[in-house]
Amino acid sequence: MQTNLTPIFFSPYQVADHAFISIQKLPAFIAGSGREAIAPSPFNAEDYKLAHDPSYVARILDLKANNGFGTRSKSINEALAYSNGSIWAAAKHVLTHGGLSCSASQGFHHASYDSNFGYCTFNGLVIAAQKALQLGVEKVLIIDGDAHYGDGTDSCIEALGLEQRVINITREKGIGDAQAGLTTSGWNQFANELIQQHKPGIVIYQAGADAWEGDPYGCGYLSFDEMGWRDQGIFSACLQNHVPTVWNLAGGYTDPMDMTIAIHLQTLHKSDQAIEHMSE
C-alpha cells in the first residue's frame, strides 16, 4: 500500500440483510476506492456498554427490542459489531501512527444512551471516544458533518458525564448553514479555531454526504464542490495541528446511490491529497 493513501477500515460482515442504502453503499465505496480495506475486530456487549445503558445493550443483543432499523435481527447485530469496531480500529490506527484514517461505517449519531432512532443503534462515535480516553487521550473532538443533529451523541455524553472531555460539534451546535459557501480556507479556519479552543488528542469527523444540497432528505446546504472544500479544509487543519483524525461515511441517501458514492469518494480523495501534501 502506498504510504500517501488513506487506510480504510471495513469488514464485509458490515453488510446485513437490509436494503437501506446506508448499509448497501459500503461495498460500493470500497470498490470505488481501488484499495484493499483493513478488517476490524468486532465489538461485543462490553464495548457497547462504554456508551450505553447495560440493559439497553442486552435487549438489543437478545433481540428483545428493536434496533435502529426498526427490526430485531441477528444479521443486523453482526453488522453493527463490525461497523462499530471499524471506527475504533481506524481511530486506534491514527492514535498509534498519526495522520488520517477512514472508517467505512455509518449509523451512529442518533443512538442515545438507552434508545435508538434513525438507523442508528449503538453510538460508535462515543464508544471510540471512550476508548481513546482510556488510552490516555485528554479530550476528544467530534466534528459531525452529517446534515442532521447528532442528538444521540449528546445524550450519551450527558449520561456519561463526559461534557468536559468529549466535545460534539454537530448540526444546530456549531456546524451547518452558517458555513454554507465557505471555501477551503474558510473551513480550514473553522476547524483550526475548534482545535485551538478544545486542544483535542484526536478528532472524529463524520463526513456526512447528506449535507449535499441535492440529498433527497432535504437538509443539505452545500454544493458538491463546497463539500470537497469542507473536507479539504478540515483535513488540512487537523494535519497542520498534528491531531490524529479518523473520519467515517455518515448520511447520504440518493437513489440510485451513485451521487452518494461520488461524494464519499471525493472525501477519500481529499484525505489522500491532504496526506500527500503534508508529506512533501
BAGUKE-716604 format. One line per field, with one value per residue: residue number from 0; residue in three letters; x, z, y of N, C-alpha, C in turn. Coordinates in steps of 0.001 Angstrom, whole numbers. Example, Ala and Ser with C-alpha at 12.3 -4.5 7.8 and 13.67 -1.06 7.14 Angstrom:
2
i [0,1]
aa [ALA,SER]
n.px [13190,12850]
n.pz [7800,7080]
n.py [-5690,-2250]
ca.px [12300,13670]
ca.pz [7800,7140]
ca.py [-4500,-1060]
c.px [13200,12900]
c.pz [7800,7870]
c.py [-3300,30]
REM end
This chain:
280
i [0,1,2,3,4,5,6,7,8,9,10,11,12,13,14,15,16,17,18,19,20,21,22,23,24,25,26,27,28,29,30,31,32,33,34,35,36,37,38,39,40,41,42,43,44,45,46,47,48,49,50,51,52,53,54,55,56,57,58,59,60,61,62,63,64,65,66,67,68,69,70,71,72,73,74,75,76,77,78,79,80,81,82,83,84,85,86,87,88,89,90,91,92,93,94,95,96,97,98,99,100,101,102,103,104,105,106,107,108,109,110,111,112,113,114,115,116,117,118,119,120,121,122,123,124,125,126,127,128,129,130,131,132,133,134,135,136,137,138,139,140,141,142,143,144,145,146,147,148,149,150,151,152,153,154,155,156,157,158,159,160,161,162,163,164,165,166,167,168,169,170,171,172,173,174,175,176,177,178,179,180,181,182,183,184,185,186,187,188,189,190,191,192,193,194,195,196,197,198,199,200,201,202,203,204,205,206,207,208,209,210,211,212,213,214,215,216,217,218,219,220,221,222,223,224,225,226,227,228,229,230,231,232,233,234,235,236,237,238,239,240,241,242,243,244,245,246,247,248,249,250,251,252,253,254,255,256,257,258,259,260,261,262,263,264,265,266,267,268,269,270,271,272,273,274,275,276,277,278,279]
aa [MET,GLN,THR,ASN,LEU,THR,PRO,ILE,PHE,PHE,SER,PRO,TYR,GLN,VAL,ALA,ASP,HIS,ALA,PHE,ILE,SER,ILE,GLN,LYS,LEU,PRO,ALA,PHE,ILE,ALA,GLY,SER,GLY,ARG,GLU,ALA,ILE,ALA,PRO,SER,PRO,PHE,ASN,ALA,GLU,ASP,TYR,LYS,LEU,ALA,HIS,ASP,PRO,SER,TYR,VAL,ALA,ARG,ILE,LEU,ASP,LEU,LYS,ALA,ASN,ASN,GLY,PHE,GLY,THR,ARG,SER,LYS,SER,ILE,ASN,GLU,ALA,LEU,ALA,TYR,SER,ASN,GLY,SER,ILE,TRP,ALA,ALA,ALA,LYS,HIS,VAL,LEU,THR,HIS,GLY,GLY,LEU,SER,CYS,SER,ALA,SER,GLN,GLY,PHE,HIS,HIS,ALA,SER,TYR,ASP,SER,ASN,PHE,GLY,TYR,CYS,THR,PHE,ASN,GLY,LEU,VAL,ILE,ALA,ALA,GLN,LYS,ALA,LEU,GLN,LEU,GLY,VAL,GLU,LYS,VAL,LEU,ILE,ILE,ASP,GLY,ASP,ALA,HIS,TYR,GLY,ASP,GLY,THR,ASP,SER,CYS,ILE,GLU,ALA,LEU,GLY,LEU,GLU,GLN,ARG,VAL,ILE,ASN,ILE,THR,ARG,GLU,LYS,GLY,ILE,GLY,ASP,ALA,GLN,ALA,GLY,LEU,THR,THR,SER,GLY,TRP,ASN,GLN,PHE,ALA,ASN,GLU,LEU,ILE,GLN,GLN,HIS,LYS,PRO,GLY,ILE,VAL,ILE,TYR,GLN,ALA,GLY,ALA,ASP,ALA,TRP,GLU,GLY,ASP,PRO,TYR,GLY,CYS,GLY,TYR,LEU,SER,PHE,ASP,GLU,MET,GLY,TRP,ARG,ASP,GLN,GLY,ILE,PHE,SER,ALA,CYS,LEU,GLN,ASN,HIS,VAL,PRO,THR,VAL,TRP,ASN,LEU,ALA,GLY,GLY,TYR,THR,ASP,PRO,MET,ASP,MET,THR,ILE,ALA,ILE,HIS,LEU,GLN,THR,LEU,HIS,LYS,SER,ASP,GLN,ALA,ILE,GLU,HIS,MET,SER,GLU]
n.px [845,528,2119,954,-1736,-4960,-5653,-8251,-10751,-12699,-15131,-16484,-18561,-20032,-22186,-25563,-28699,-30501,-32046,-31509,-29894,-27740,-26378,-25919,-24366,-21734,-19963,-19845,-18514,-16014,-15211,-15002,-12901,-10543,-8677,-7382,-9210,-8767,-9473,-11554,-11710,-14593,-17048,-18273,-20710,-19619,-18105,-20099,-21330,-19759,-20827,-23540,-26571,-26502,-28727,-30166,-28346,-28343,-31016,-31119,-29158,-30162,-32356,-34761,-35655,-36304,-33896,-32016,-33000,-35546,-36070,-35648,-32911,-30486,-28617,-28364,-27333,-24837,-23645,-23555,-21688,-19285,-19260,-19210,-16866,-15152,-14825,-13474,-11130,-9980,-9600,-7817,-5645,-4749,-4130,-1904,-210,-555,-1800,-4357,-7255,-9716,-12903,-15042,-17998,-21225,-24190,-24473,-24908,-27536,-28039,-28911,-28266,-29926,-31681,-32799,-32732,-33455,-31926,-29707,-28099,-26119,-23766,-21087,-19340,-19152,-18314,-15793,-14595,-14593,-12875,-10537,-10068,-9561,-7100,-5502,-5864,-6646,-8762,-11485,-12516,-15415,-16390,-19187,-20331,-22693,-25926,-27950,-28993,-26843,-28184,-28227,-25544,-25045,-26788,-25591,-23103,-23896,-25225,-23114,-21504,-19496,-19071,-16979,-14869,-15423,-16210,-18845,-19446,-22007,-24851,-26935,-25443,-23059,-22187,-23221,-25724,-24499,-21979,-22277,-21204,-18553,-15142,-12218,-10281,-11890,-13196,-10942,-10120,-12338,-12163,-9619,-9948,-11644,-9936,-7872,-9299,-10283,-8236,-7848,-6942,-7515,-9411,-12655,-14290,-17280,-18009,-20442,-22463,-25017,-25130,-25029,-26588,-28486,-29469,-31988,-33324,-33494,-32103,-29701,-27033,-24837,-23004,-21712,-19001,-18509,-18696,-16403,-14533,-15102,-14267,-11540,-10613,-11034,-9500,-6917,-6535,-6499,-4223,-2257,-2184,-1278,-3035,-4315,-6672,-9759,-12128,-15526,-18251,-20961,-24525,-26260,-28322,-29126,-30907,-30715,-27625,-25369,-24526,-24194,-22087,-20160,-19759,-18682,-16348,-15072,-14454,-12600,-10608,-9843,-8812,-6607,-5161,-4556,-2890,-776,100,1063,3204,5088]
n.pz [0,-821,980,1029,805,2198,4857,4951,7002,7181,7121,5266,6640,7647,6062,5952,6062,4915,3006,3117,2065,3534,4515,2242,596,1375,419,-2235,-2019,-1101,-3329,-5206,-4126,-4828,-3345,-899,1957,5535,7858,10678,14191,15651,17777,21151,23757,26032,24944,23830,26136,27007,26070,26426,28251,30191,30278,28040,26008,26365,25728,22997,21888,22653,21095,22006,21786,19388,16893,15499,12946,13156,13427,14595,14520,13914,11910,11434,13943,13849,11767,12998,15011,13621,12213,14260,15459,13420,13348,15723,15289,13192,14503,16534,14976,13973,16376,17031,14791,13789,11581,9071,8894,7526,8395,7014,7625,9200,10761,13596,15162,16053,17993,21235,24822,25967,23970,20497,17107,13753,12063,13576,16061,18022,19475,17877,17707,20273,21692,20540,21323,24119,24360,23396,25415,27488,26702,27346,26103,26493,25662,23361,20157,18381,15176,13582,10546,9412,8030,9851,13268,15784,18013,19574,20222,21889,23954,24995,25835,27834,29653,30499,31721,30344,29361,29519,28361,25961,23102,21147,18063,16154,13883,14426,16566,16126,13556,10222,8390,8641,7667,4977,1670,2308,1382,904,2578,4425,5755,6767,8603,10313,11404,12487,14514,16242,17023,18269,20362,21832,21979,21240,21628,19676,16659,15663,12764,11164,7958,6524,3846,3327,3645,1229,-1111,-2817,-1636,-1033,1437,2131,3852,3167,2485,1061,-2012,-4385,-4909,-2744,-649,-1037,-478,2206,3343,2607,3922,6648,6960,6355,8423,10672,10160,9999,12617,13801,14819,15381,13217,12540,10115,8992,7030,6979,6598,3444,886,-1768,-4551,-7539,-5836,-6804,-6653,-3915,-3422,-5017,-3600,-1182,-2179,-3104,-644,260,-1670,-1072,1453,858,-681,1249,2969,1243,622,3116,3415,1669]
n.py [-1201,2213,4801,7289,6997,7006,4847,2415,1130,-1663,-4265,-6990,-8139,-6107,-5596,-6208,-8083,-6112,-3626,-931,2043,3071,937,-668,915,716,-1488,-631,1795,862,-641,1414,2811,1610,223,-2102,-2961,-2745,-5170,-4836,-5799,-7330,-5744,-6327,-6934,-5662,-3618,-1970,-1091,951,3247,3021,2228,-707,-2475,-1735,-2440,-5231,-5871,-5257,-7010,-9468,-9620,-8547,-6042,-3462,-2648,173,162,-573,-3265,-6686,-8384,-10819,-10675,-7911,-7204,-8481,-7052,-4536,-5000,-5119,-2665,-744,-1602,-963,1873,2335,809,2254,4694,3943,3305,5830,7037,5641,5885,8449,11110,10593,8495,6275,5123,2957,3257,3790,5194,6033,8499,9062,7254,6967,7084,5094,4328,4211,5483,6527,4732,4234,2421,1647,3866,4439,6582,7727,5499,5017,7397,7074,4859,5996,7883,6112,5197,7269,9722,13125,14778,14594,15553,15729,16284,16676,16290,15468,16113,16204,16673,15506,14094,11777,11341,13561,12825,10481,11509,13307,11573,10029,11822,13248,15772,17652,16422,15173,16670,17666,18772,19612,19549,22293,22927,24505,23812,23983,25718,28208,27865,27585,28081,28534,28480,26348,27556,28880,26760,25560,27488,27419,24772,24958,26866,25466,23391,24812,25916,23684,21817,18964,15476,13727,13823,13058,12766,13087,12687,13721,12807,13624,16310,17458,19590,18492,16217,13776,13853,16458,18233,19257,21642,22348,22626,20195,20777,22499,20709,19240,21236,21627,19132,19140,21446,20815,18464,19444,21298,19628,18047,20040,20839,18591,16656,13525,11979,10504,9559,9034,7599,9228,9629,10429,9701,9248,7878,6289,5246,6476,9203,9601,7814,9038,11420,10444,9240,11495,12694,10810,11185,13830,13398,11737,13588,15529,14108,13513,16085,16976,15310,16166]
ca.px [0,1273,2004,168,-3139,-5679,-6082,-9697,-11095,-14016,-15324,-17678,-19619,-20830,-23351,-26557,-29876,-31395,-31795,-31320,-28682,-26629,-25618,-25547,-23387,-20387,-19103,-19656,-17447,-14754,-14857,-14595,-11662,-9419,-7664,-7810,-9554,-8226,-10616,-11552,-12267,-15964,-17356,-19179,-21582,-18842,-17740,-21283,-21653,-18967,-21657,-24970,-27133,-26325,-29983,-30465,-27466,-28812,-32276,-30830,-28417,-31034,-33481,-35966,-36021,-35969,-32676,-32259,-33693,-36911,-36191,-34907,-32216,-29127,-27774,-28071,-26447,-23482,-23141,-23264,-20454,-18141,-19239,-18723,-15464,-14399,-14417,-12442,-9893,-9415,-9149,-6620,-4565,-4163,-3528,-597,632,-827,-2389,-5772,-7728,-11143,-13758,-16181,-19076,-22265,-25260,-24069,-25146,-28883,-28130,-28823,-27765,-30774,-32685,-32237,-33548,-32839,-30960,-28550,-28397,-25065,-23064,-19670,-18560,-18897,-17513,-14411,-14104,-14334,-11682,-9400,-9832,-8953,-5703,-4770,-6214,-7286,-10006,-11871,-13364,-16235,-16929,-20241,-20768,-23998,-26882,-28930,-28474,-26366,-28813,-27840,-24206,-25207,-27435,-24596,-22106,-24503,-25493,-21845,-20788,-18278,-19196,-15716,-13804,-15847,-16881,-19614,-19837,-22970,-25875,-27606,-24482,-21766,-21886,-24461,-25981,-23581,-20772,-22595,-20450,-17147,-14136,-11300,-9651,-12893,-13355,-9693,-10174,-13374,-11620,-8474,-10438,-12128,-8775,-7182,-10146,-10507,-6973,-8138,-5920,-7971,-10636,-13526,-15002,-18318,-18061,-21814,-22805,-26342,-25017,-25155,-27839,-29441,-29854,-33453,-33899,-33803,-31427,-28390,-26804,-23578,-22867,-20718,-17681,-18390,-18440,-14983,-13804,-15301,-13383,-10156,-10286,-10977,-8334,-5677,-6401,-6116,-2832,-1402,-2082,-766,-4065,-4783,-8057,-10474,-13395,-16391,-19215,-22300,-25566,-26221,-29465,-29581,-31326,-29610,-26682,-24146,-24084,-23703,-20768,-19253,-19437,-17770,-15060,-14429,-13865,-11397,-9620,-9337,-7989,-5346,-4444,-4042,-1749,318,615,1831,4414,6024]
ca.pz [0,-835,2282,939,663,3462,5162,5144,7872,6765,7002,4505,7577,7968,5171,6538,5244,4922,1742,3271,1368,4435,4615,942,-87,1862,-534,-3433,-1682,-1072,-4713,-5853,-3538,-5513,-2418,-1,3287,6706,8589,12120,15083,16032,19148,21923,24679,26928,24198,23715,27446,27212,25692,26567,29410,30031,29985,26628,25201,26471,24995,21559,21517,22880,20157,22765,21457,18007,16626,14849,11681,13461,13322,15560,13506,14197,10822,11727,15108,13409,11016,13957,15721,12772,11865,15439,15595,12354,13661,16751,14672,12448,15493,17193,13993,13937,17680,17017,13667,13384,10267,8791,8520,7184,8787,6100,8550,9350,11659,14984,15974,16645,19044,22540,25909,26200,22913,19166,16158,12500,11542,14471,17189,19012,19106,17690,17931,21713,22122,20122,22201,25431,24260,23285,26758,28280,26287,27854,25445,27454,25139,22020,19426,17314,14207,12944,9335,8956,7909,10928,14614,16460,19335,20342,20748,23045,25022,25608,26516,29059,30584,30995,32377,29575,28680,29508,27715,24603,22557,19969,17193,15290,13343,15466,17634,15663,12168,9441,7378,8782,6910,3553,827,2684,571,1705,3620,5453,6547,7485,9753,11203,12136,13254,15727,17141,17559,19192,21544,22627,22093,21323,21325,18456,16049,14968,11796,10354,6672,6094,2447,3219,3641,-164,-1316,-3572,-931,-1003,2750,2128,4875,2684,2336,357,-3344,-4448,-4753,-1380,237,-1165,255,3625,3711,2452,4979,7941,6972,6401,9761,11600,9908,10347,14078,14218,15590,14717,12795,11884,9538,8525,5977,7534,5737,2005,626,-3153,-5157,-7215,-4858,-7468,-6171,-2552,-3524,-5554,-2512,-273,-2849,-3096,681,277,-2498,-315,2528,232,-1067,2447,3425,292,764,4354,3318,706]
ca.py [0,3451,5456,8519,6663,6881,3481,2248,12,-2159,-5709,-7382,-8516,-4916,-5561,-7104,-8416,-4969,-2937,507,2449,3357,-308,-1195,1770,493,-2212,183,2737,123,-956,2653,3323,993,-276,-3160,-2469,-3432,-5718,-4574,-6816,-6959,-5354,-7177,-6194,-4810,-2417,-1117,-524,2163,4393,2759,1549,-2151,-3166,-1439,-3288,-6614,-6025,-5273,-8214,-10625,-9472,-8243,-4666,-3116,-1892,1458,-68,-979,-4718,-7494,-9170,-11263,-10191,-6507,-7151,-8828,-5899,-3472,-5335,-4785,-1245,-37,-1970,-303,3253,2290,324,3381,5674,3413,3394,7179,7318,4993,6291,9818,11308,10409,7165,6205,4003,2831,2918,4788,4765,6193,9691,9114,6240,7603,6249,3926,4201,4370,6230,6945,3765,4217,1540,1868,5092,4173,7802,7861,4351,5290,8460,6473,4020,6909,8405,5036,5082,8409,10974,14017,15334,14150,16490,15159,17232,15884,16955,14986,17217,16119,16896,14309,14115,10598,11574,14443,12059,9606,12341,13831,10476,9515,12904,13491,17067,18388,15645,14821,17845,17265,19874,18959,20432,23063,23226,24971,23490,23953,26746,29341,27582,27479,28992,28637,27793,25534,28371,29144,25539,25386,28388,26883,23627,25434,27523,24414,22686,25702,26100,22473,21083,17538,14484,13065,14319,12113,13599,12447,13391,13427,13063,14228,17774,17882,20309,17690,14991,13695,14128,17881,19035,19652,23079,22539,22054,19123,21390,23010,19574,18964,22278,21309,18030,19566,22396,20134,17576,20214,21867,18554,17675,21175,20871,17281,15966,12301,12182,9413,10015,7954,7923,9440,10187,10223,8831,9333,6618,5373,5771,6927,10505,9400,7200,10058,12346,9755,9071,12802,12841,9979,11863,14974,12849,11341,14803,16177,13308,13691,17462,17098,14501,16782]
c.px [878,1036,1161,-1298,-3768,-6046,-7580,-9943,-12533,-13998,-16550,-18846,-20461,-22089,-24339,-27725,-30912,-31035,-31458,-29947,-27508,-25804,-25082,-24523,-21948,-19509,-18881,-18560,-16093,-14298,-14343,-13281,-10430,-8332,-8263,-8076,-8903,-9405,-10512,-12020,-13668,-16069,-18229,-19953,-20802,-18395,-18924,-21622,-20802,-19765,-23109,-25322,-27031,-27615,-30429,-29632,-27975,-30088,-32037,-30178,-29230,-32278,-34800,-36420,-35593,-34648,-33026,-32951,-35138,-37144,-35496,-34204,-30806,-28155,-27390,-27105,-25008,-22854,-22747,-21956,-19228,-18101,-18755,-17250,-14584,-13930,-13393,-11118,-9195,-8879,-7865,-5411,-3928,-3594,-2132,336,467,-1544,-3879,-6066,-9226,-11770,-14952,-17369,-20056,-23244,-24916,-24804,-26571,-29078,-27873,-28367,-28606,-31891,-32016,-33241,-32757,-31720,-29670,-28920,-27415,-24205,-21551,-18791,-18171,-18064,-16049,-13798,-13737,-13055,-10430,-9048,-9146,-7481,-4868,-5009,-6988,-8648,-10224,-12792,-14084,-16743,-17914,-20801,-22030,-24985,-27907,-28241,-28070,-26870,-28409,-26461,-24273,-25817,-26420,-23572,-22649,-24713,-24216,-21009,-19488,-18239,-17883,-14623,-14146,-16715,-17540,-20073,-20722,-23972,-26685,-26683,-23116,-21394,-23206,-24549,-25014,-22303,-21029,-21800,-18992,-16270,-13239,-10693,-10625,-13110,-12093,-9672,-11184,-12815,-10440,-8905,-10958,-10958,-8038,-7975,-10151,-9256,-7191,-6912,-6257,-9227,-11359,-14436,-16003,-18483,-19404,-22085,-24162,-26321,-25044,-26537,-28891,-29884,-31375,-34092,-34067,-33141,-30079,-28270,-25526,-23646,-21825,-19315,-17469,-18137,-16973,-14134,-13920,-14302,-11915,-9735,-10146,-9758,-7033,-5462,-5940,-4650,-1872,-1175,-1621,-1751,-4495,-6277,-8603,-11767,-14199,-17451,-20610,-23242,-25377,-27264,-29978,-29918,-31547,-28516,-25401,-23629,-23552,-22295,-19752,-18827,-18439,-16391,-14326,-13769,-12573,-10266,-9017,-8461,-6629,-4505,-3815,-2820,-536,949,1484,3130,5460,7108]
c.pz [0,481,2225,662,2045,3728,5455,5975,7584,6744,6150,5398,8016,7105,5626,5584,5315,3731,1892,2766,2301,4723,3248,200,268,900,-1829,-3215,-1698,-2490,-5435,-5338,-4234,-4603,-1500,1381,4362,7563,10080,12902,15495,17488,19820,22909,25569,26237,24123,25025,27783,26879,26068,27878,29214,29698,28547,25719,25200,25666,23488,21161,21721,21998,20882,22571,20028,17938,15916,13516,11891,13352,14513,14743,13951,13145,11043,12896,14741,12644,11962,14705,14925,12407,13046,15693,14593,12761,14793,16170,13916,13408,16175,16266,14013,15290,17764,15989,13272,12052,10214,8522,8294,7762,7843,6913,8632,10418,13128,15736,16473,17727,20392,23604,26088,25172,21567,18231,14868,11999,12351,15723,18332,18537,19052,17894,19403,22222,21757,20998,23575,25417,24120,24647,27632,27946,26716,27136,26424,26970,23703,21410,18318,16450,13349,11749,8732,8950,9035,12283,15258,17886,20193,20961,21976,24229,25750,26409,27848,30090,31228,31699,31686,28919,28568,28721,26294,24086,21240,19207,16110,14764,14485,16640,17031,14245,11402,8481,7457,7983,5400,2765,1193,1673,1493,2849,4755,6348,7353,8737,10784,12059,13000,14567,16738,17813,18574,20478,22448,22826,22230,21066,20106,17978,15401,14068,11010,9065,6001,4653,2303,3414,2221,-414,-2082,-2886,-775,353,3005,3178,4404,2437,1565,-1049,-3296,-4238,-3330,-377,169,-423,1762,4075,3667,3579,6336,8014,7107,7776,10761,11413,10277,11858,14665,15141,14828,14423,12090,11327,9036,7568,6563,6452,4266,1570,-813,-3684,-6654,-6409,-5479,-6899,-4739,-2578,-4039,-4469,-1546,-907,-2972,-1734,782,-519,-1751,846,1991,-123,143,2984,2529,441,2007,4303,2396,1431]
c.py [1248,4191,6718,8246,6483,5422,3444,1000,-407,-3675,-6003,-7785,-7316,-4818,-6627,-7320,-7296,-4100,-1459,925,2680,2112,-703,-344,1405,-311,-1452,1220,2038,-200,289,3198,2773,477,-1337,-2594,-3333,-3884,-5411,-5790,-6387,-6569,-6412,-6307,-5242,-3532,-1454,-426,707,3418,4242,2063,34,-2899,-2920,-2331,-4721,-6830,-6078,-6591,-9484,-10601,-9272,-6801,-4385,-2363,-581,1361,-508,-2470,-5374,-8567,-9532,-10742,-8730,-6403,-7507,-7673,-4767,-3736,-4924,-3305,-411,-353,-1252,1085,3276,1803,1449,4450,5209,3497,4783,7576,6718,5614,7757,9885,11100,8936,7227,4953,3984,2331,4064,4320,4862,7298,9883,8050,6903,6602,4984,3783,4411,5038,6392,6058,3723,3414,1714,3037,4872,5381,7927,6690,4564,6381,7906,5632,4879,7501,7363,4849,6290,9718,11848,14511,14856,15195,15743,16304,16464,16647,16397,16143,17245,16246,15569,14225,12932,10744,12477,13698,11187,10411,12845,12728,9959,10585,13286,14860,17829,17680,15202,15957,17463,18505,19302,19982,21020,23393,23532,24629,23387,25114,27925,29131,27454,28516,29144,27906,26965,26335,28676,27941,25255,26259,27885,25747,24037,26071,26509,23699,23545,25887,24878,21630,19576,16674,13667,13776,13160,12944,12753,13248,13120,13803,13732,15740,18335,18472,19519,16419,14931,13931,15619,18738,19567,21143,23391,21947,20935,19691,21901,21884,19165,19974,22059,20245,18456,20513,21741,19227,18361,20825,20816,18180,18804,21258,19541,16550,14712,12407,10948,9980,8827,8492,8056,9943,9860,9215,8902,7947,6848,6055,6313,8249,10405,8814,8219,11042,11699,9562,10401,13057,12033,10632,13053,14520,12431,12566,15484,15432,13533,15080,17595,16304,15104,17589]
REM end
